[in-house]
Amino acid sequence: MLLVACLALATLSLLLPWALAFDPWAWVTWGRDVTRLELNTAGGGAWKPLPVVVTTPLALTGAAAPALWLVVARTGGLLALAGAAHVAYRLAVAARAGSTGGGTIAAVAAATAIALSTWWLFNTALGNSEGLLVAAALWAVAAHVAGRWRAALALGVAAALLRPEAWPFLGLYALWLWRTQRASLGSLALALAPVPLLWFGPGLLGAGGALGASDAARGTASPQSAVHADVPALQVLVDVAELVTVPVLLAAIAGVALGGREVRALGAGALAWVALVAVMTQAGYAGNPRYNVVPAALACVLAGIGVAALAARLAGREPGRRASAGILLAAALAVATLPLTASDLADQIDELGARADRREDLDALVDRIGADRLASGCPPVRTNQPMKAMVGWTVDVPMEHLADPVPQRATVFASPPGYDRGPVLPPVPSGRPSEREGEWTVTISCPPTVTDQAERAMPRVSAARNLGAPSS
């Protein structure tokens, strides 16, 4: 019922203007490439197996694939909220902070802390994998607490197919299952096999190489990545504190201090994940703040438990006072967190609208000119770096060279870099500005042919017909 409800809400969200981030555009493009047996992982974002496993069958729907992937990703984001609430409730009850409504207070506080964070709305709305990753991690914890080892292992595999930082945790969990005789060595090997096969196999078969995902992660990092700092590992810790916010971090510390053994194990796991990202960033990987969304989500769960535990300590044994104290503390946590994230959330909402406009304008532009003419009329196609995944999908051309320098003959899609603050295009060689839509301009820089000159002499209706517009 929960899955159906989240799926329905995610589907209804498409009634609002929508867009995808860079990586999701690459995933739907790679899914289309797989159906054609033409996989080329070069030129896109970092390879993530699970999204491409999903986008490959979705590619059979044609133009609907991006929207369908967005439904999947947004369903994951909603399941992440539900998972935080569920785990906080269960662990608060186990820690005896859940009596007289304390479990409910912990659940509400945990889900609210995630919803007010700077990573959840933006990444979920744009179809990034963070919502799915957090959902897999939290429901794996829930399955383990409930004694459902196989479900926990399967969800751990799903998380490991989204982020490499999950690999050590999955390996340790599999080792524990084997040592405690909860699973045989053969069944564990079979369950874990998709992780190396899907991470490295497609790169070997495609053009990106077996270590294509690693090379992409060590390539040009976004401006907000910790690798640009003087001490990248230290910057990772600062980024995590900002991602979680100080009020949530303090409540999480209270949760660890007042919770039980399982709560402390959850806190240790969160710290281990952050340490792993810090070491990797110091070694040259990007260290983007969103790499730490799993420990950030765990901190929100611990904060919810901390709110419930503090309410139990402050209010004593009287049920009514405990409930009132829990409500007040949960509200105080939300009130203290919101001013720290409100500005970022407002900027993100504005950017979501701008990206949706940019997607709709590009679709309208390509429909008006004709994708076939754009792809074959004046190759190669070029655009600025942040737009190449969307252009690659929309125009149906490989992403690998879309952001290369502009040659004398080219079809160039130019648009402002947007939220990514990526590099703008160099000056385009003199050519014919074919069309403009919103912020997009398409310039076709090819010497005019005899046919082109003849078309210029023909009535405008003939030229419109050549561009694919209705002759009427």
Secondary structure, DSSP 8 states (H G I E B T S, - for coil): -HHHHHHHHHHHGGGS-----HHHHHHHHHHHHHHTT----TTSS---HHHHHHHHHHGGGGGGHHHHHHHHHHHHHHHHHHHHHHHHHHHHHHTT--GGGHHHHHHHHHHHHHHTSTTHHHHHHTT-SHHHHHHHHHHHHHHHHTT-HHHHHHHHHHHHTT-GGGHHHHHHHHHHHHHTTSS-HHHHHHHHTHHHHHHHHHHHHSSS-TTHHHHHHTSS--TT-GGGSSSHHHHHHHHHHHHH-HHHHHHHHHHHHHS-HHHHHHHHHHHHHHHHHHHHHHTT----GGGGHHHHHHHHHHHHHHHHHHHHHHHTT-HHHHHHHHHHHHHHHHHHHHHHHHHHHHHHHHHHHHHHHHHHHHHHHHHHH-HHHHHHSS--EEE-GGGHHHHHHHHT--STTTTS---SSEEEEE---GGG---------S-EEEEEETTEEEEEE----HHHHHHHHS-HHHHHHHTT----
